[in-house]
Amino acid sequence: MSGGTEAFPDLGSHCQHPDCHQLDFLPFKCAGCHDVFCLDHRSYKSHDCPKSDHNSRKVIVCEVCSTSIETTGHDGEESQKVLLERHSKSGNCDPRKKKKPRCPVTRCKQILTFSNCSTCKTCHLKVCLKHRFPADHECNKQARAAVAVAVNEGAWNGKFLAAFASRNGKDCGKSERGSKSPPSTPSVGAF
């Protein structure tokens, strides 16, 4: 079947799906079977492409060390076994890698991942988010005491506490030195 019209015979192609044969001026060529299809039949699933896995990738997970090994879609069950055997003989298969890091707090069984892990600033211990505060895990008491001494010696803390105590319920943003008017409530304007 040739495509096109009487004036332009080389323009477009007919869909090669057995039930369609629609003339399409912007046909799609399948990367697997190299046939030409219309918009409705261009996907592998819609035209039941026999070579749909020509470009696919699969991942095999080693049961010993939980390492993922990437394969192509052309590999069968036998070649996957060969890849696993090659991986185990390579020396990279270490059973100690399989153990996932867990929160070191007593009786906490939380597995630490990138999204639920926190590092303590005083003892530099990686713990789960539930135990991220020094009081929640057995933080190094000497390191905690050193941080407390540094905070107490810091002038900024004393200045902050003095300013906070001098507020006496006054509005923080208003200067009350020269005026004796009561603090006004903030107004809310609609925009």
Order of alpha helices (4+ residues) and beta strands (2+ residues): beta-beta-beta-beta-beta-beta-alpha-beta-beta-alpha-alpha
